[in-house]
Amino acid sequence: MRKNRFALLAGAALMAMTFGASVSAAGFAPDVVKSYSQGEKASYLAGAHGKMGLNCETCHVGDKVSDSETEINAKCTTCHNPADLAKKTEKEGLPNPHKSHLGDVQCTACHSGHNQSVAYCSNCHDFPSLKDMKYGKGAKVASQYEDLSAYDNAKPERTETTDLLVVGSGAAGFVAAFTAQEAGVKNIVMVEKMAVPGGNSQLAAGGMNAAGTRFQKAKNINDNPDMMFKDTMKGGKNVSNPALVKILAERSNESIEWLAKRGAELSHVGLGGGASAARMHGPAGGVFVGPYLSKFFREHAKETKLDLRLNSKLVKLYTDDKGTVTGALIKGKHTGLYRINAKAVVLATGGIGANSKLVQSLRPDISADVKTSNQPGSQGDGMVLAQKIGAEVVDAKEIQLNPTLLVGSPVIISETVRGAGAVFVNREGKRFISELTTRDVTSAAVSKQTGGTAFEIFDDKVRKSVKQTGAAFELGLAKEGKTLAELAKNAGIDPKNLEATIAQYNKYADAGKDPDFNRPGINAKIKVDTPPFYAIEITPAIHYYMGGLKFDEQTRVVNKSGKPIEGLYAAGEVTGGVHGKNRLGGNSISETITFGRIAGESAAARILGK
């Protein structure tokens, strides 16, 4: 039996070695269990199990634990049925910790046997009810920031080999892996540093932009790739890389069909800010596109037996004497530092939105107090490590604020809600901007309002037809009123002005023209006239990084000399050049699917010698 110093959650015999306890013939270490039955450790799950007379083998299998902790999660569910737990923890008006947009509950994402448990939700949400977890009172989530220079000279403890290494499990990473699989690549490893897969993609709300789709044609929407190209270039202030934008637009319909053929159909079509036609595609019923696609990706990964490793962090890229990328150094939660040699590496590690130090260094004008909608793993690791081997970065200072972070949470209220009829007003009850202009302009306008916030006002038609409003209600952050006056009182808005503003807006909707702010697509169908009425308070937040690694049309990462770095590909928010100075809503998911496909195709061609 080998001793692994990185395995805190190990089998009974290994724990006996670690703590110096005797081991019975059955591998049970009574002294270890006893040590968790008193003092501070009694509040840990190991202590709770020990008090019930259970031993180490109740939770552990063998003498080691995989970084993904699948063995322990499987053990947990033999005694604790997830469905029963969800019912037990259901409380009206409060979030249920055993129901999640992140997919199936993974027990060890929150619960730890040998130290304090911490609700994974607390990485993003400030839920007072989750601060008093029975086995994690007062515990705080660990920061995901780490100075990666500490691994410059680190030595791996072991080495393994694969054909393709994909780093990051957001949409771009999954699509790259699946595309390579279908092209014939047999050995693929995907690593994800967080405890659950999905990255920022699982948080996407609005939809996926695509032009000339069958779903648009079925609704008589006139759109084409050239219109999408022009909208994207205009939205990015004409500094985007035209060649990349052309690919985004021209292959967008292919990406919609690629998803549909595999069982992820995006048939709902809505209008997004900065778009000259409705092209934001989402699931039927208007549900969030991120959780929908992430669920599909997770299930497809299981079906195809993709080697997905959680709690596995990229800390270094290896190159040979010619500068070709040959693999990476991975830091596993339990397995420690190990090297993976690969014929190709795809970086899909996301942006920098949760790395306040990096954001401040690039944009000191953005206050350190500004919130972020990014999941905590968005630290810019892939970009930083690629720079260490000579990669070029473009549009480095282009950080997008989204104007509609739901105040009191990290949830973004999708543009789909405004597209369906929601109206912006300030605390004084007055409109101040077109609801469907670009995010940079809207964020600046919202920031200038009293308190730096604004409200989205909508009626029951929108609530029932657009499921993206659901999060605000589930979190108890939506205000309601049977009349506009009652709503104004409950939300802290000037009632007379609100009534007058909505009355005027409804007249414009009847006329099909908005002379005040030129809201596109205004018509009688989006009047605010069906009670009850609702208000959601919103504020700008760091949302997206338009900058990132410079890459070419084959998704090859480019070095500072303008040449591709052999063996290294990238897709998604880790890259720059597609969005310029401002990203249009719906273009992120579109980018991840389209360039994720290209990354998979390019990496497969290299690996298979095609």
C-alpha positions as CSV (number, residue, x, y, z in Angstrom):
1,M,0.0,0.0,0.0
2,R,1.5,3.3,-1.1
3,K,1.2,6.5,1.0
4,N,-0.1,9.5,-0.9
5,R,0.5,12.8,1.0
6,F,-2.1,14.6,-1.1
7,A,-5.0,12.3,-0.1
8,L,-6.8,13.8,2.9
9,L,-9.9,11.8,1.9
10,A,-8.3,8.4,1.7
11,G,-9.3,4.9,2.7
12,A,-9.3,3.6,6.2
13,A,-5.9,2.1,6.1
14,L,-4.3,5.2,4.6
15,M,-5.9,7.4,7.3
16,A,-4.5,5.0,9.8
17,M,-1.0,5.6,8.4
18,T,-1.6,9.4,8.3
19,F,-2.8,9.6,11.9
20,G,-0.8,6.8,13.4
21,A,-3.8,4.7,14.3
22,S,-4.0,0.9,14.4
23,V,-5.9,-0.9,11.7
24,S,-8.2,-3.8,12.3
25,A,-8.3,-6.8,9.9
26,A,-11.2,-5.1,8.2
27,G,-9.2,-2.0,7.5
28,F,-11.1,-0.1,10.2
29,A,-9.0,2.5,12.1
30,P,-11.0,3.1,15.4
31,D,-8.6,5.7,16.7
32,V,-9.1,7.8,13.6
33,V,-12.9,7.7,13.9
34,K,-12.6,8.5,17.6
35,S,-10.5,11.6,17.0
36,Y,-13.4,13.0,14.9
37,S,-15.9,12.5,17.7
38,Q,-14.7,15.3,20.0
39,G,-13.6,18.9,19.9
40,E,-13.7,20.9,16.7
41,K,-13.5,17.9,14.5
42,A,-16.8,16.7,15.9
43,S,-18.5,19.2,13.6
44,Y,-17.0,17.6,10.5
45,L,-18.8,14.8,8.7
46,A,-16.2,12.3,9.8
47,G,-17.2,13.1,13.4
48,A,-20.9,12.9,12.7
49,H,-20.5,9.5,11.1
50,G,-18.2,8.3,13.9
51,K,-20.8,9.2,16.5
52,M,-23.2,6.9,14.7
53,G,-20.8,4.1,15.0
54,L,-19.8,4.1,11.4
55,N,-16.2,3.5,10.3
56,C,-14.0,4.9,7.6
57,E,-15.1,2.2,5.0
58,T,-18.6,3.6,5.2
59,C,-17.4,6.4,3.0
60,H,-14.2,5.2,1.5
61,V,-13.3,2.5,-1.1
62,G,-9.7,1.2,-1.2
63,D,-6.7,3.3,-0.3
64,K,-7.0,6.3,-2.6
65,V,-9.6,8.8,-4.0
66,S,-9.8,10.1,-7.5
67,D,-9.7,13.9,-8.0
68,S,-13.3,13.8,-9.2
69,E,-14.3,12.0,-5.9
70,T,-16.8,9.8,-7.8
71,E,-16.2,6.9,-5.3
72,I,-17.2,9.0,-2.3
73,N,-20.1,10.6,-4.0
74,A,-21.4,7.1,-4.9
75,K,-21.0,6.0,-1.3
76,C,-22.9,9.1,-0.1
77,T,-25.9,8.3,-2.2
78,T,-26.2,4.8,-0.9
79,C,-27.5,6.2,2.3
80,H,-28.6,9.7,1.3
81,N,-31.1,9.8,-1.6
82,P,-30.7,13.1,-3.4
83,A,-34.5,13.3,-4.1
84,D,-35.3,12.8,-0.5
85,L,-32.7,15.4,0.6
86,A,-34.2,17.9,-1.9
87,K,-37.6,17.4,-0.3
88,K,-36.2,17.7,3.2
89,T,-34.4,21.0,2.5
90,E,-37.3,22.6,0.6
91,K,-38.3,25.9,2.3
92,E,-40.6,28.5,0.8
93,G,-38.8,31.6,-0.2
94,L,-35.3,30.2,0.3
95,P,-33.0,28.5,-2.2
96,N,-32.8,24.7,-1.9
97,P,-29.1,23.6,-1.5
98,H,-30.0,20.2,-3.0
99,K,-31.5,21.6,-6.2
100,S,-29.1,23.3,-8.6
101,H,-28.7,24.7,-12.1
102,L,-25.3,23.0,-12.0
103,G,-26.8,19.5,-12.6
104,D,-26.9,16.5,-10.4
105,V,-25.9,17.1,-6.8
106,Q,-22.3,16.2,-6.1
107,C,-22.1,15.7,-2.4
108,T,-18.4,16.4,-2.1
109,A,-18.8,19.8,-3.9
110,C,-20.1,21.1,-0.6
111,H,-19.4,18.4,2.0
112,S,-16.0,17.4,3.2
113,G,-15.3,14.7,5.7
114,H,-12.1,15.9,7.3
115,N,-12.5,19.7,7.4
116,Q,-15.3,22.2,7.4
117,S,-18.0,21.8,4.8
118,V,-18.8,24.9,2.7
119,A,-21.8,25.4,0.4
120,Y,-20.5,25.4,-3.2
121,C,-23.4,27.9,-3.9
122,S,-21.5,30.4,-1.7
123,N,-18.9,30.7,-4.4
124,C,-21.4,32.9,-6.3
125,H,-24.4,33.6,-4.1
126,D,-24.8,35.4,-0.8
127,F,-27.4,33.1,0.7
128,P,-27.7,33.8,4.5
129,S,-29.6,30.5,4.9
130,L,-26.5,28.6,3.6
131,K,-24.1,30.2,6.1
132,D,-25.5,28.0,8.8
133,M,-25.0,24.6,7.3
134,K,-25.1,22.0,10.0
135,Y,-21.5,20.9,9.4
136,G,-20.0,24.1,8.1
137,K,-21.1,27.0,10.3
138,G,-19.2,30.2,9.4
139,A,-16.9,28.4,6.9
140,K,-15.9,30.5,3.9
141,V,-15.2,29.3,0.4
142,A,-11.5,29.3,-0.6
143,S,-10.3,31.9,-3.1
144,Q,-9.5,30.4,-6.5
145,Y,-6.7,32.9,-7.1
146,E,-3.2,31.4,-7.1
147,D,0.2,32.8,-8.3
148,L,1.0,30.2,-10.9
149,S,4.7,31.2,-11.0
150,A,5.1,28.9,-8.0
151,Y,5.0,26.0,-10.5
152,D,7.6,27.3,-13.0
153,N,10.2,24.8,-11.7
154,A,7.8,22.2,-10.2
155,K,8.5,18.5,-10.9
156,P,5.7,16.0,-11.6
157,E,5.3,13.0,-9.5
158,R,4.2,10.9,-12.4
159,T,3.6,11.1,-16.1
160,E,0.9,9.8,-18.4
161,T,0.2,10.2,-22.2
162,T,-2.9,11.0,-24.2
163,D,-3.6,12.2,-27.7
164,L,-5.6,15.3,-26.8
165,L,-5.7,17.3,-23.6
166,V,-8.7,19.7,-23.3
167,V,-8.4,22.2,-20.4
168,G,-11.7,23.6,-19.2
169,S,-15.3,22.1,-19.2
170,G,-17.3,25.0,-20.5
171,A,-19.1,24.9,-23.8
172,A,-16.0,25.5,-25.9
173,G,-14.1,22.7,-24.1
174,F,-16.9,20.1,-24.4
175,V,-17.6,20.9,-28.0
176,A,-13.9,20.7,-28.9
177,A,-13.6,17.3,-27.2
178,F,-16.8,15.9,-28.8
179,T,-15.7,17.1,-32.3
180,A,-12.3,15.5,-31.9
181,Q,-14.0,12.3,-30.7
182,E,-16.2,12.2,-33.7
183,A,-13.2,12.8,-36.0
184,G,-11.6,9.7,-34.7
185,V,-9.4,10.8,-31.8
186,K,-9.4,7.9,-29.3
187,N,-7.6,9.2,-26.3
188,I,-8.9,12.4,-24.9
189,V,-8.5,13.8,-21.3
190,M,-10.5,16.8,-20.1
191,V,-9.4,18.6,-16.9
192,E,-11.5,21.0,-14.9
193,K,-10.2,22.8,-11.8
194,M,-13.6,23.3,-10.2
195,A,-15.6,20.7,-8.3
196,V,-18.4,20.8,-10.9
197,P,-18.1,21.1,-14.7
198,G,-19.6,23.9,-16.8
199,G,-17.5,27.0,-16.3
200,N,-19.2,30.3,-17.2
201,S,-21.2,28.6,-19.9
202,Q,-23.5,27.0,-17.3
203,L,-24.4,30.6,-16.2
204,A,-25.4,31.9,-19.7
205,A,-28.9,33.2,-19.7
206,G,-30.0,34.7,-23.0
207,G,-29.2,32.5,-25.9
208,M,-27.0,31.8,-29.0
209,N,-26.8,34.2,-31.9
210,A,-27.2,32.5,-35.3
211,A,-28.2,33.8,-38.7
212,G,-30.3,32.2,-41.5
213,T,-31.6,29.3,-39.4
214,R,-34.6,27.2,-40.0
215,F,-36.1,28.4,-36.7
216,Q,-35.9,32.0,-37.9
217,K,-37.4,31.1,-41.3
218,A,-40.3,29.4,-39.5
219,K,-41.1,32.7,-37.8
220,N,-40.5,34.8,-41.0
221,I,-37.5,36.5,-39.6
222,N,-35.3,38.0,-42.3
223,D,-31.7,37.5,-41.3
224,N,-28.5,36.4,-42.9
225,P,-24.7,36.0,-42.0
226,D,-23.9,39.3,-43.6
227,M,-26.3,41.2,-41.2
228,M,-24.8,39.3,-38.2
229,F,-21.3,40.2,-39.4
230,K,-22.1,43.9,-39.7
231,D,-24.0,44.0,-36.3
232,T,-21.0,42.3,-34.6
233,M,-18.4,44.6,-36.1
234,K,-20.5,47.6,-35.3
235,G,-21.1,46.4,-31.7
236,G,-17.4,45.8,-31.2
237,K,-16.6,49.4,-32.4
238,N,-15.1,48.0,-35.6
239,V,-11.9,46.8,-34.0
240,S,-12.8,43.0,-34.0
241,N,-10.8,40.7,-36.3
242,P,-13.0,40.6,-39.5
243,A,-11.8,37.2,-40.4
244,L,-12.9,35.7,-37.1
245,V,-16.2,37.6,-37.1
246,K,-16.9,36.3,-40.6
247,I,-16.4,32.7,-39.3
248,L,-18.7,33.4,-36.3
249,A,-21.5,34.6,-38.6
250,E,-21.1,32.3,-41.5
251,R,-20.8,29.1,-39.5
252,S,-23.4,30.0,-36.8
253,N,-26.3,28.2,-38.6
254,E,-24.0,25.1,-38.8
255,S,-23.5,25.3,-35.1
256,I,-27.2,25.4,-34.4
257,E,-27.7,22.3,-36.5
258,W,-24.6,20.6,-35.0
259,L,-26.3,20.9,-31.6
260,A,-29.8,19.9,-32.9
261,K,-28.5,16.8,-34.5
262,R,-27.1,15.7,-31.1
263,G,-30.2,16.4,-29.2
264,A,-29.8,20.0,-28.1
265,E,-32.3,22.0,-30.1
266,L,-32.4,25.8,-29.7
267,S,-35.8,26.6,-31.4
268,H,-36.8,29.7,-29.4
269,V,-35.8,33.0,-31.2
270,G,-35.6,36.4,-29.5
271,L,-34.2,39.8,-30.1
272,G,-30.9,40.9,-28.4
273,G,-29.4,44.3,-27.9
274,G,-27.4,45.6,-30.9
275,A,-29.0,43.1,-33.3
276,S,-30.8,44.2,-36.4
277,A,-32.9,41.0,-36.4
278,A,-34.1,38.5,-33.9
279,R,-31.3,35.9,-33.9
280,M,-30.8,34.9,-30.2
281,H,-31.7,31.2,-30.1
282,G,-32.6,29.4,-26.9
283,P,-34.4,26.3,-25.8
284,A,-38.2,26.0,-26.3
285,G,-40.1,27.8,-23.6
286,G,-37.4,30.5,-23.1
287,V,-35.4,28.7,-20.4
288,F,-31.8,29.6,-19.7
289,V,-29.5,28.4,-22.5
290,G,-26.5,27.8,-20.2
291,P,-28.0,25.2,-17.8
292,Y,-29.8,23.6,-20.8
293,L,-26.6,23.1,-22.8
294,S,-24.5,22.2,-19.8
295,K,-26.8,19.4,-18.9
296,F,-26.6,18.2,-22.5
297,F,-22.8,18.3,-22.4
298,R,-22.6,16.4,-19.2
299,E,-24.9,13.7,-20.4
300,H,-23.1,13.4,-23.7
301,A,-19.8,13.2,-21.9
302,K,-21.1,10.2,-19.9
303,E,-22.5,8.6,-23.1
304,T,-19.2,8.9,-24.9
305,K,-17.1,7.9,-21.8
306,L,-15.1,11.1,-22.0
307,D,-12.3,11.1,-19.4
308,L,-13.4,14.2,-17.5
309,R,-11.4,15.0,-14.3
310,L,-12.7,17.5,-11.8
311,N,-10.6,19.3,-9.1
312,S,-7.8,19.1,-11.6
313,K,-6.0,22.4,-12.3
314,L,-3.7,23.4,-15.1
315,V,-0.5,25.0,-13.6
316,K,2.1,24.8,-16.4
317,L,2.4,24.2,-20.2
318,Y,5.4,22.2,-21.5
319,T,7.2,22.9,-24.8
320,D,10.0,21.3,-26.6
321,D,13.2,23.0,-28.0
322,K,11.2,24.1,-31.1
323,G,8.5,25.8,-29.0
324,T,5.9,23.1,-29.8
325,V,3.5,22.4,-26.9
326,T,3.9,18.9,-25.7
327,G,1.7,18.7,-22.7
328,A,0.8,20.2,-19.3
329,L,1.4,20.0,-15.6
330,I,-1.8,19.3,-13.7
331,K,-2.4,19.7,-10.0
332,G,-5.0,17.2,-8.8
333,K,-6.8,17.7,-5.5
334,H,-5.8,14.2,-4.3
335,T,-3.3,12.9,-6.8
336,G,-0.9,15.9,-6.6
337,L,1.3,17.2,-9.5
338,Y,1.4,15.0,-12.6
339,R,2.3,15.6,-16.2
340,I,0.1,14.8,-19.2
341,N,2.0,14.5,-22.5
342,A,-0.3,15.2,-25.4
343,K,-0.1,15.6,-29.2
344,A,-2.3,18.6,-28.9
345,V,-3.7,20.9,-26.2
346,V,-6.9,22.9,-26.4
347,L,-7.2,25.8,-23.9
348,A,-10.9,26.5,-23.0
349,T,-10.2,28.0,-19.6
350,G,-12.4,31.1,-19.8
351,G,-11.8,34.7,-19.0
352,I,-10.6,36.8,-16.1
353,G,-13.8,38.1,-14.6
354,A,-13.3,36.6,-11.1
355,N,-9.7,37.7,-10.8
356,S,-10.0,41.2,-9.3
357,K,-6.2,41.6,-9.1
358,L,-5.8,41.0,-12.9
359,V,-8.9,43.2,-13.7
360,Q,-7.5,46.0,-11.6
361,S,-4.1,45.7,-13.2
362,L,-5.6,46.0,-16.7
363,R,-8.4,48.4,-15.9
364,P,-7.7,50.5,-12.7
365,D,-10.8,52.6,-13.7
366,I,-13.1,49.7,-12.8
367,S,-13.7,49.9,-9.1
368,A,-12.5,47.0,-7.0
369,D,-16.0,47.0,-5.4
370,V,-17.8,46.2,-8.7
371,K,-19.4,42.8,-8.5
372,T,-18.9,40.0,-11.1
373,S,-21.3,37.6,-12.7
374,N,-18.4,35.1,-13.3
375,Q,-18.0,31.8,-11.6
376,P,-14.9,31.8,-9.3
377,G,-12.8,29.7,-11.6
378,S,-12.5,32.6,-14.1
379,Q,-9.0,33.6,-13.1
380,G,-7.3,33.8,-16.5
381,D,-5.1,30.8,-15.8
382,G,-4.9,29.6,-19.4
383,M,-4.1,33.1,-20.8
384,V,-1.4,33.7,-18.1
385,L,0.3,30.3,-18.7
386,A,0.2,30.6,-22.5
387,Q,1.8,34.0,-22.2
388,K,4.7,32.3,-20.3
389,I,5.5,30.3,-23.4
390,G,5.3,33.3,-25.8
391,A,1.6,33.6,-26.7
392,E,0.3,37.0,-27.8
393,V,-2.7,38.7,-26.1
394,V,-5.1,41.1,-28.0
395,D,-7.6,43.6,-26.7
396,A,-6.2,43.1,-23.2
397,K,-8.1,46.0,-21.6
398,E,-11.5,45.2,-23.1
399,I,-13.6,44.1,-20.1
400,Q,-17.3,44.2,-20.5
401,L,-19.8,45.2,-17.8
402,N,-23.2,43.7,-18.1
403,P,-25.9,46.3,-17.1
404,T,-28.3,43.8,-15.6
405,L,-26.9,41.9,-12.7
406,L,-29.7,41.1,-10.3
407,V,-29.0,43.2,-7.2
408,G,-28.4,40.8,-4.3
409,S,-27.1,37.9,-6.4
410,P,-24.6,37.1,-9.2
411,V,-27.5,36.3,-11.6
412,I,-27.6,38.2,-15.0
413,I,-31.1,39.1,-16.1
414,S,-31.1,38.1,-19.8
415,E,-31.8,40.6,-22.6
416,T,-34.5,38.2,-23.6
417,V,-36.6,39.7,-20.8
418,R,-36.3,43.2,-22.2
419,G,-36.8,41.8,-25.7
420,A,-40.1,40.4,-24.6
421,G,-41.3,43.8,-23.2
422,A,-39.5,44.8,-20.0
423,V,-38.9,48.5,-19.6
424,F,-36.0,50.2,-17.9
425,V,-36.8,52.9,-15.3
426,N,-34.7,54.6,-12.6
427,R,-35.6,55.1,-9.0
428,E,-37.5,58.3,-10.1
429,G,-39.7,56.1,-12.2
430,K,-38.5,57.5,-15.6
431,R,-37.1,55.8,-18.6
432,F,-33.5,56.8,-19.4
433,I,-32.3,54.7,-22.4
434,S,-33.5,52.3,-25.1
435,E,-33.9,48.8,-23.5
436,L,-32.1,47.1,-26.4
437,T,-29.0,49.1,-27.0
438,T,-25.5,47.7,-26.5
439,R,-24.3,46.6,-23.1
440,D,-21.5,49.1,-22.8
441,V,-23.8,52.0,-23.5
442,T,-26.5,50.6,-21.1
443,S,-24.0,49.9,-18.3
444,A,-22.7,53.5,-18.4
445,A,-26.3,54.8,-18.4
446,V,-27.4,52.6,-15.4
447,S,-24.3,53.6,-13.4
448,K,-25.3,57.3,-13.7
449,Q,-28.8,56.7,-12.1
450,T,-29.5,57.3,-8.5
451,G,-27.7,54.6,-6.4
452,G,-26.1,53.2,-9.5
453,T,-29.0,50.9,-10.1
454,A,-32.2,50.7,-12.2
455,F,-35.3,48.6,-12.5
456,E,-36.7,46.3,-15.2
457,I,-40.5,46.7,-15.1
458,F,-42.7,44.0,-16.7
459,D,-46.1,42.4,-16.5
460,D,-47.5,39.0,-16.0
461,K,-47.4,38.2,-19.8
462,V,-43.6,38.4,-19.6
463,R,-43.3,36.5,-16.4
464,K,-45.3,33.6,-17.9
465,S,-43.7,33.6,-21.3
466,V,-40.0,34.2,-20.4
467,K,-38.6,31.7,-18.0
468,Q,-35.4,33.7,-17.5
469,T,-37.4,35.8,-15.0
470,G,-37.7,32.8,-12.7
471,A,-34.4,33.2,-10.9
472,A,-35.4,36.5,-9.5
473,F,-38.6,35.0,-8.0
474,E,-36.8,31.9,-6.7
475,L,-34.3,34.1,-4.9
476,G,-37.0,36.3,-3.5
477,L,-35.6,39.4,-5.3
478,A,-38.5,40.4,-7.5
479,K,-41.0,43.0,-6.3
480,E,-44.7,42.7,-7.1
481,G,-47.8,44.9,-7.2
482,K,-51.4,44.4,-8.4
483,T,-51.2,48.0,-9.7
484,L,-48.2,50.0,-10.9
485,A,-48.7,52.3,-7.8
486,E,-48.5,49.3,-5.5
487,L,-45.5,48.0,-7.3
488,A,-43.7,51.4,-7.1
489,K,-44.3,51.5,-3.3
490,N,-43.0,47.9,-2.8
491,A,-39.9,48.6,-5.0
492,G,-39.0,52.1,-3.8
493,I,-39.9,53.9,-7.1
494,D,-41.7,57.2,-7.5
495,P,-45.3,56.0,-8.1
496,K,-46.7,59.0,-10.1
497,N,-43.8,59.0,-12.5
498,L,-43.9,55.2,-13.0
499,E,-47.6,55.3,-13.9
500,A,-47.0,58.2,-16.3
501,T,-43.9,56.5,-17.8
502,I,-45.6,53.2,-18.5
503,A,-48.7,54.9,-19.9
504,Q,-46.5,56.8,-22.3
505,Y,-44.5,53.7,-23.2
506,N,-47.8,51.8,-23.9
507,K,-48.9,54.6,-26.3
508,Y,-45.6,54.2,-28.2
509,A,-46.1,50.5,-28.3
510,D,-49.5,51.0,-29.9
511,A,-48.0,53.3,-32.4
512,G,-45.1,51.0,-33.1
513,K,-42.6,53.8,-32.7
514,D,-40.5,55.1,-29.7
515,P,-39.6,58.8,-30.4
516,D,-37.9,59.1,-27.0
517,F,-35.3,56.4,-27.2
518,N,-35.9,54.6,-30.5
519,R,-36.4,51.2,-29.0
520,P,-36.2,48.6,-31.8
521,G,-39.1,46.2,-32.4
522,I,-41.6,48.1,-30.2
523,N,-45.2,47.1,-30.9
524,A,-48.5,46.5,-29.1
525,K,-47.6,43.0,-28.2
526,I,-44.9,44.2,-25.7
527,K,-47.1,46.7,-23.8
528,V,-46.9,46.6,-20.0
529,D,-50.6,46.2,-19.3
530,T,-51.4,42.8,-17.7
531,P,-51.3,42.8,-13.9
532,P,-49.7,41.8,-11.6
533,F,-46.7,44.0,-12.4
534,Y,-43.1,43.2,-11.4
535,A,-39.8,45.1,-10.8
536,I,-36.3,43.6,-10.7
537,E,-33.5,45.9,-9.5
538,I,-30.3,45.6,-11.6
539,T,-26.8,47.0,-11.6
540,P,-23.7,46.7,-13.8
541,A,-21.2,44.0,-13.1
542,I,-18.0,42.6,-14.6
543,H,-19.4,40.1,-17.1
544,Y,-17.1,39.2,-20.0
545,Y,-13.5,39.5,-21.2
546,M,-13.3,40.5,-24.8
547,G,-9.5,40.3,-24.7
548,G,-7.5,37.1,-24.5
549,L,-5.1,34.9,-26.5
550,K,-4.6,35.8,-30.1
551,F,-5.6,33.0,-32.4
552,D,-6.1,32.3,-36.1
553,E,-8.9,31.0,-38.2
554,Q,-7.9,27.4,-37.2
555,T,-7.9,28.4,-33.5
556,R,-4.1,28.0,-33.3
557,V,-2.7,30.2,-30.6
558,V,-0.4,32.8,-32.1
559,N,2.9,34.0,-30.6
560,K,4.4,37.5,-30.3
561,S,6.1,37.0,-33.7
562,G,2.8,36.4,-35.4
563,K,3.3,32.6,-35.9
564,P,1.1,29.8,-34.6
565,I,2.4,27.9,-31.5
566,E,2.4,24.3,-32.7
567,G,0.2,21.9,-30.8
568,L,-1.7,24.7,-28.9
569,Y,-5.3,25.6,-29.7
570,A,-7.8,27.8,-27.9
571,A,-11.5,28.6,-28.0
572,G,-14.0,30.5,-25.9
573,E,-13.5,33.4,-23.5
574,V,-9.8,32.7,-23.2
575,T,-9.3,34.1,-26.7
576,G,-9.5,37.6,-28.0
577,G,-10.3,39.3,-31.3
578,V,-13.9,38.2,-32.0
579,H,-15.8,40.8,-29.9
580,G,-13.6,43.9,-30.1
581,K,-14.5,46.6,-27.6
582,N,-18.0,45.2,-26.8
583,R,-19.6,41.8,-27.1
584,L,-23.2,41.6,-28.3
585,G,-25.5,39.5,-26.1
586,G,-25.8,36.0,-27.6
587,N,-22.4,36.0,-29.3
588,S,-20.6,34.3,-26.5
589,I,-22.4,30.9,-26.7
590,S,-22.2,31.3,-30.5
591,E,-18.5,31.7,-30.3
592,T,-17.9,28.8,-27.9
593,I,-19.9,26.4,-30.1
594,T,-18.4,27.5,-33.5
595,F,-14.8,27.9,-32.4
596,G,-15.0,24.9,-30.1
597,R,-15.9,22.9,-33.2
598,I,-13.0,24.4,-35.1
599,A,-10.6,23.7,-32.3
600,G,-11.7,20.1,-32.2
601,E,-11.4,19.8,-35.9
602,S,-7.9,21.4,-36.0
603,A,-6.5,19.4,-33.1
604,A,-7.9,16.1,-34.6
605,A,-6.3,16.9,-37.9
606,R,-2.9,17.4,-36.2
607,I,-3.3,14.2,-34.1
608,L,-4.4,12.0,-37.0
609,G,-2.0,13.5,-39.5
610,K,-4.7,14.8,-41.8
